[in-house]
Amino acid sequence: MTAKQREIRNRGSRILDAAFPMVRDQGLSAVSMEAIAREMNCTRGTIYNHFSNKEDILLALAARSVRRRMELFRYAVTLGDDPRQCCAAIGIAAEVYVDCLPDDFSIEQITRHDPVWQKTSPDRREVLAECEQQCIDCLSGVIGAAIAAGDLVVGKGVSRDALVQQIVFGLWSLVYGGLVLESTSPSLGRAGISQPRTAIRRNCNALLDDIGWRPLFDPSAYKKFVSSITPKLRRHAKSVLEQSLEDVSS
């Protein structure tokens, strides 16, 4: 990479850094090409050289956040002794992502509104889709490893791919949906749900037990495993936030 290319890439990253607190603190309406240009002490033309509109900036922010989540997932997989533990570790990594990178989690939610999505370029949408697919592939790989090891048996009348897709969607909806509800719903307490994460973990393990993924859930062993990996995941989340990840604005 030439010095000029590096300068262009770094400027794109700085644009995202300037926009990030605007979205976090004031919402979508606070973000504009003019506001970012003022923050960076440059012309609007400089911003337009990198992004066609503010919605593209927002989608690039979301892609950067998803990449950080992906880094956590990939690390989580290395912490398990068997596929089921690796699967559990990904779920805990999702919780740590919310706790240690809450702004990134919020950015993901904010930028998924349809008005934002419809104004973004196809290229930006593809970048975000690819980032999300890598997160999905991480979990799919663990499920595939369980099948290969004989820990999970594909039943009659169900293809391997169909089983993997069902498990991925089931776990994704339970974990991601549960964490979104935890962070946004004011009525969980009124419904008697005082420990949503305990419920999320319990439901995920019930799903895996129901399909016969071995070893079956052992509350004591699971609790011990979660306690052992959570500090490691938190440290990794901190390093992910600090390290220079590949710039999604190039």
C-alpha positions as CSV (number, residue, x, y, z in Angstrom):
1,M,0.0,0.0,0.0
2,T,1.4,3.4,-1.0
3,A,1.5,6.4,1.3
4,K,-1.3,8.0,-0.6
5,Q,-3.5,4.9,-0.4
6,R,-2.8,4.7,3.3
7,E,-3.7,8.3,3.8
8,I,-7.0,7.8,2.0
9,R,-7.8,4.7,4.0
10,N,-7.0,6.5,7.3
11,R,-9.2,9.4,6.4
12,G,-12.1,7.1,5.7
13,S,-11.6,5.6,9.2
14,R,-11.4,9.1,10.7
15,I,-14.8,9.9,9.1
16,L,-16.3,7.0,10.8
17,D,-14.7,7.9,14.1
18,A,-16.2,11.4,13.8
19,A,-19.7,10.1,13.0
20,F,-19.7,7.5,15.7
21,P,-20.3,9.7,18.7
22,M,-22.9,11.7,16.8
23,V,-25.0,8.6,16.2
24,R,-24.4,7.3,19.7
25,D,-25.2,10.5,21.6
26,Q,-27.8,12.2,19.4
27,G,-29.2,9.6,17.0
28,L,-29.4,9.5,13.2
29,S,-30.7,13.1,12.8
30,A,-27.5,14.5,14.2
31,V,-25.4,13.0,11.4
32,S,-24.8,15.1,8.3
33,M,-22.0,15.6,5.9
34,E,-21.7,19.2,7.1
35,A,-21.5,18.2,10.8
36,I,-18.8,15.6,10.0
37,A,-16.8,18.1,7.9
38,R,-17.0,20.7,10.7
39,E,-15.8,18.0,13.2
40,M,-12.9,17.1,11.0
41,N,-12.1,20.6,9.9
42,C,-12.3,19.8,6.2
43,T,-14.7,20.4,3.3
44,R,-17.8,18.5,2.5
45,G,-16.2,17.4,-0.7
46,T,-13.6,15.5,1.2
47,I,-16.3,13.5,2.9
48,Y,-18.1,12.9,-0.4
49,N,-14.9,11.5,-1.8
50,H,-15.3,8.6,0.6
51,F,-19.1,8.3,1.0
52,S,-22.0,9.2,-1.3
53,N,-24.3,10.1,1.6
54,K,-24.7,9.9,5.3
55,E,-26.6,6.7,5.1
56,D,-23.5,5.0,3.6
57,I,-21.5,6.3,6.5
58,L,-24.0,4.8,8.9
59,L,-23.9,1.4,7.1
60,A,-20.1,1.5,7.2
61,L,-20.3,2.1,11.0
62,A,-22.6,-0.9,11.3
63,A,-20.2,-3.1,9.2
64,R,-17.3,-2.0,11.5
65,S,-19.3,-3.0,14.5
66,V,-20.3,-6.4,13.1
67,R,-16.6,-7.0,12.3
68,R,-15.8,-6.5,15.9
69,R,-18.5,-8.9,16.9
70,M,-17.1,-11.4,14.4
71,E,-13.6,-11.1,16.0
72,L,-15.2,-12.0,19.4
73,F,-17.0,-15.0,17.9
74,R,-13.8,-16.3,16.3
75,Y,-11.9,-16.0,19.5
76,A,-14.8,-17.7,21.4
77,V,-14.6,-20.8,19.3
78,T,-11.0,-21.3,20.4
79,L,-12.1,-21.5,24.1
80,G,-14.2,-24.7,23.9
81,D,-13.0,-28.3,24.3
82,D,-15.8,-29.7,22.1
83,P,-18.3,-28.2,19.6
84,R,-21.0,-27.8,22.2
85,Q,-18.7,-25.7,24.4
86,C,-17.7,-23.7,21.4
87,C,-21.3,-23.0,20.6
88,A,-21.9,-21.9,24.2
89,A,-18.8,-19.7,24.0
90,I,-20.3,-17.9,21.0
91,G,-23.4,-17.2,23.0
92,I,-21.4,-15.7,25.9
93,A,-19.3,-13.7,23.3
94,A,-22.6,-12.1,22.1
95,E,-23.3,-11.1,25.7
96,V,-19.8,-9.7,26.2
97,Y,-20.2,-7.8,22.9
98,V,-23.2,-6.0,24.4
99,D,-21.5,-5.3,27.7
100,C,-18.1,-4.3,26.5
101,L,-18.9,-2.7,23.2
102,P,-22.4,-1.3,23.9
103,D,-22.0,1.6,21.5
104,D,-21.3,-0.8,18.6
105,F,-24.3,-2.9,19.6
106,S,-26.5,0.3,19.6
107,I,-25.1,1.4,16.2
108,E,-26.1,-2.0,14.8
109,Q,-29.7,-1.4,15.9
110,I,-30.0,2.2,14.8
111,T,-28.7,1.6,11.3
112,R,-31.1,-1.2,10.5
113,H,-34.0,1.1,10.1
114,D,-35.6,0.8,6.7
115,P,-35.2,4.5,5.8
116,V,-31.4,4.2,6.2
117,W,-31.1,0.9,4.4
118,Q,-33.1,2.1,1.3
119,K,-30.7,5.1,0.8
120,T,-27.5,3.2,0.9
121,S,-25.5,1.9,-2.1
122,P,-25.6,-1.7,-3.1
123,D,-21.9,-2.0,-2.4
124,R,-22.3,-0.9,1.2
125,R,-25.2,-3.3,1.7
126,E,-23.0,-6.1,0.3
127,V,-20.2,-5.2,2.7
128,L,-22.5,-5.4,5.7
129,A,-24.1,-8.7,4.4
130,E,-20.6,-10.2,4.0
131,C,-19.7,-9.2,7.6
132,E,-22.8,-10.8,9.0
133,Q,-22.4,-13.9,6.9
134,Q,-18.9,-14.4,8.5
135,C,-20.6,-14.3,11.9
136,I,-23.1,-16.9,10.7
137,D,-20.4,-19.0,9.2
138,C,-18.6,-19.1,12.5
139,L,-21.6,-20.7,14.2
140,S,-22.3,-22.9,11.2
141,G,-18.8,-24.3,11.3
142,V,-19.2,-25.3,15.0
143,I,-22.5,-27.1,14.1
144,G,-20.7,-28.8,11.3
145,A,-18.0,-29.9,13.6
146,A,-20.5,-31.4,16.0
147,I,-22.1,-33.4,13.1
148,A,-18.6,-34.6,12.0
149,A,-17.7,-35.7,15.5
150,G,-21.0,-37.6,15.9
151,D,-22.1,-35.3,18.7
152,L,-25.1,-34.3,16.6
153,V,-26.9,-36.7,14.4
154,V,-28.8,-35.7,11.3
155,G,-32.2,-37.3,11.5
156,K,-34.1,-39.0,8.7
157,G,-36.0,-36.7,6.3
158,V,-33.7,-33.7,7.2
159,S,-30.7,-32.7,5.2
160,R,-27.4,-31.7,6.9
161,D,-27.7,-28.1,5.5
162,A,-31.3,-27.8,6.6
163,L,-30.4,-28.9,10.1
164,V,-27.5,-26.4,10.3
165,Q,-29.8,-23.6,9.1
166,Q,-32.5,-24.4,11.6
167,I,-30.0,-24.4,14.5
168,V,-28.3,-21.2,13.4
169,F,-31.6,-19.4,13.1
170,G,-32.9,-20.8,16.3
171,L,-29.9,-19.8,18.3
172,W,-29.6,-16.4,16.5
173,S,-33.2,-15.5,17.2
174,L,-32.9,-16.5,20.9
175,V,-29.6,-14.8,21.6
176,Y,-29.8,-11.7,19.4
177,G,-33.5,-11.2,19.9
178,G,-33.2,-11.7,23.6
179,L,-30.4,-9.2,24.0
180,V,-32.2,-6.6,21.9
181,L,-35.3,-7.0,24.2
182,E,-33.1,-6.8,27.3
183,S,-31.7,-3.5,26.1
184,T,-34.9,-1.9,24.7
185,S,-38.0,-3.4,26.4
186,P,-39.3,-1.6,29.5
187,S,-41.8,-4.3,30.3
188,L,-39.5,-7.3,31.0
189,G,-39.7,-6.7,34.7
190,R,-43.4,-6.3,34.7
191,A,-43.6,-9.7,32.9
192,G,-41.6,-11.2,35.7
193,I,-38.4,-11.6,33.7
194,S,-35.8,-10.4,36.1
195,Q,-32.9,-12.3,34.6
196,P,-33.2,-12.3,30.8
197,R,-29.8,-13.7,30.2
198,T,-30.4,-16.7,32.4
199,A,-33.6,-17.3,30.3
200,I,-31.6,-16.9,27.1
201,R,-29.0,-19.4,28.1
202,R,-31.6,-21.8,29.4
203,N,-33.6,-21.7,26.2
204,C,-30.5,-22.2,24.1
205,N,-29.5,-25.2,26.0
206,A,-33.0,-26.6,25.9
207,L,-33.0,-26.2,22.1
208,L,-29.7,-28.0,21.8
209,D,-30.8,-30.8,24.1
210,D,-34.0,-31.2,22.2
211,I,-32.1,-31.9,19.0
212,G,-29.8,-34.3,20.8
213,W,-26.6,-32.3,20.6
214,R,-24.2,-34.1,23.0
215,P,-23.0,-33.8,25.6
216,L,-26.3,-32.8,27.1
217,F,-26.7,-29.8,29.3
218,D,-24.9,-30.1,32.7
219,P,-25.8,-27.0,34.8
220,S,-22.7,-27.2,37.0
221,A,-20.3,-27.8,34.2
222,Y,-21.9,-25.1,32.1
223,K,-21.7,-22.5,34.9
224,K,-18.0,-23.4,35.5
225,F,-17.2,-23.0,31.8
226,V,-19.0,-19.7,31.5
227,S,-17.1,-18.4,34.5
228,S,-13.8,-19.4,33.1
229,I,-14.2,-17.9,29.6
230,T,-16.0,-14.6,30.4
231,P,-12.9,-12.8,31.7
232,K,-11.0,-14.0,28.6
233,L,-13.7,-12.7,26.3
234,R,-13.8,-9.4,28.1
235,R,-10.1,-8.9,27.7
236,H,-10.3,-9.8,24.1
237,A,-13.2,-7.3,23.6
238,K,-11.0,-4.6,24.9
239,S,-8.2,-5.5,22.6
240,V,-10.6,-5.7,19.6
241,L,-11.8,-2.1,20.4
242,E,-8.2,-0.9,20.6
243,Q,-6.7,-2.6,17.7
244,S,-6.7,-1.3,14.2
245,L,-9.2,-3.5,12.2
246,E,-9.4,-3.5,8.5
247,D,-11.1,-0.3,7.4
248,V,-14.6,-0.9,5.9
249,S,-14.7,2.5,4.3
250,S,-12.2,1.7,1.6
